[in-house]
Amino acid sequence: MEVFGANVEPAVKDLVTGILGVQLAANPEKYLDIFSTKVGTYSSFTWKSICSARELIVDGLVWRIGNGNSVNIWNDPWLPSHDQNRLSVQTINPAWVTVNHLIDTETNTWKSEIVRRLFDEGQSNRILSIPLACQDTQDMLVWKHEASGQYSVKSGYRALVTDYMLTCSNNYYNTEDYKYFYNLLWELHIPGKIKIHAWRTCSNFVPHNTNLFQR
């Protein structure tokens, strides 16, 4: 399957797909949109595993602002941080829909007066601290747990384990709770080498919660 941009000539598409021996997808969303697809009764183990990780992946995605055209102000995660990436407001102003409405296109800066009028001081400061790229840059979904914005299996495991251990720390969980976590890990229907990798990733967290902040 190969997906081309809208400006690629048909002849070029045919040439590339012919050389590579790939097939052009008429409906790429059918294959690429894993966030809205369902797990079928006869789905493969791999596909079930991918779908089971959707919650982790979705929670770890945040919009990196380019021109702001694709990002909904009120619903999308676009505030930079490891948590609370969505705005917390009591009322939604329908006059402002997408992030580009908060950007002055002539100066390529935030409309600070509007931002401070719409949001409280804390959220306004977070918005105004977001650097803006040139206006022809597209908005991009990135993985918030890595500076590069790229997701990796290792980073995914680290985010999952860190979240769990923070929960344990905040709730004063004891050693038995950690044992319960590892028992659940070992019961997962995943390859053994992945279990071992996950165990090694989080082994430094036990039994001292302070180890969590040393990684």
N, C-alpha and C positions, 0 to 999 in steps of 0.2 A: 504494500500500500504506500502511495506517495501523495503528498498534499502540496500543491503549488500555490503561489500567490496569485492574486487576481490579474496582475499585469503580465504574467508569463504567456507567451504566444502558444497556441495549440500545437504548432509544429515542433516547438521546443519541448513541450510536454511529451509528445509522442516519441521524440528522439531519445529523451532521457529515460522514459519508462521502458523503451525498447532495449536500450543498452544495458540497463540494470536488471531487466527481467522482472519488473514489479508491476503492480496493477494500480491504476488510478481509481481512487475511491470517489464515488459519486456523492456519498453521504458520510463524510468523515466523522461527523458528530456521533454516528452510531457506534464507532469504534473508540473514539477519543474521550467521550464524556462519561467517565466512570463514576461521577458524583451523583448522577441521577438514574443510572441503570440499576436493575435488580438482580439478585442472585437467583438463578434458575434452579429447578430441582436437580437437573443433571449437569450443573456447572462443574468445571474441573476444580481440582484442589487449588491450583494456582490462582484461578479467578476468584474463588471464595476467599483466599487469603488476601488478595488485593482489595476486595470489597470490604473485608473486615477491618482494614487499616484506614478506610476513608475518614472516619471520625477524627483520628489522629492527624491525618494530612490536612483536612479542612480546617481544623483548629490551628494548625501551624502556618496557614497561608495568610499573607497580608499583602495589600496592594502597595506597590511602589509607584508613587505619583509621577506621571510624565506630563501629558497635557490635561489630565483630569477628566477627559470626556467619558471614560468608561466606568468611573467609580461613583456609586451612589453615596451621597453624603451621610445619609441616615441609616442605611442598612449594611453597607459593606465594611469590612475590616481594613482600615487604612491609616490608623494612628500607629506610629512606630513604637514598639515596646514588645516585651515578651508576654504581656497580658493586657486585657482591656483595650483591644484594638478597634472596637466600635465605639461610636459616640454614645454617651449616656445623657439623654435629654428627656424632659417631660412632655414637651410639645415639639412637633415637627412643622417647620415653615415650608409649605408647598411651593413657595416662590423660588426656593433654592433646591435644586434636585441633584445635580452632579457637581463634583469637586471643581470642575473648570469654572463654575459660577463664582467661585471664591478667589479666582486668580485674575489679576490684571494682565491681559495679554500684551499690552503695549510695553509694559515695564518688566513683564515676567516675574512679578512679585505677588505675594498674597495681598488681598484686599483686607488689610488689618482692621479697618473700622467695621466692616461687615462681619468679619470673623468674631470680633470682640462683642458685637451686638447680639450675635446669635448664640454664642456659647459662653460658659463660665470661664473664669480666669485660667484655671488649670488646663482645660481642654483647648482654650485659645492659644496658650503658650506652646502646647504640644503641636498644634497645627502650624503655627507661625515658625516653629523650629524646623519644619520639614523643608529640605532644600529642593528647589525647583529646577528641573532640567529645561532644555530648550523646548519650545512649543511643539516641534514636530516629533517629539519623543512620545511613544505610546506608553500607556499605563501597563504595568506588568505585575502579575501575581508572583510573589517570591516566598521562599521558605524562611520564616522569621528567626529560626534558631541558628542560622548560619550567616555570617557577614556577607558571604558571596551570594546569598539568596537561593542557593542550589540545595535541593533535597538529596540526602543519601540515606542508605539503610542504617548506617552507624548513627547518624544524627537523629533519625527517627526513633531508634531504640533509646538513645540518650534522653530525648524529650519525654518519651513514655515513662521511663524509669524515674527521671527527675520529678515529673509530675506526681508519680505515685509516692515517692519518698518525701516530697514536700507535704503531701496529704498526711502521711504517717507522722511527720514531725509536728505538724499543726494540731494533730489529734492525740499526741502523746502515745502513739502505738508502741507496743512492746515487741520483744523478740519473737513471740508466737505469731504476731501479725506478719513479720518478715518471712517466717517459715511458711506461712500460708501463701504469701506471694510467690515464693519459689516453687511450692507445690503446684500452684496454678500454672506457672511457667512451664514446668516439666510435663504437665498434662496436655499442653497445646499440641495440636496435630501439625507440627512443623518439623523440618529436618533437624536432627540432633545437633549438627554443627551450628545452626542458628540459635538453638537453646543455649549452647555453651558460650557462644559469642555474647548473648544477652546477659548470661550469668556473669561473665567476666566484666562486662560493661558496668554492672551495678554492684559487683562484689565489694568494691571499696566503700560502698555506702553503709555496710553493715559491720558492727552494730551501732556505730557512732554516727549520728546525724550530721555532725560537724564535717564529716568527710564529704558531704554533699556539696559544700561550698568551696572545697579545695580543688574540685575538678575544673 
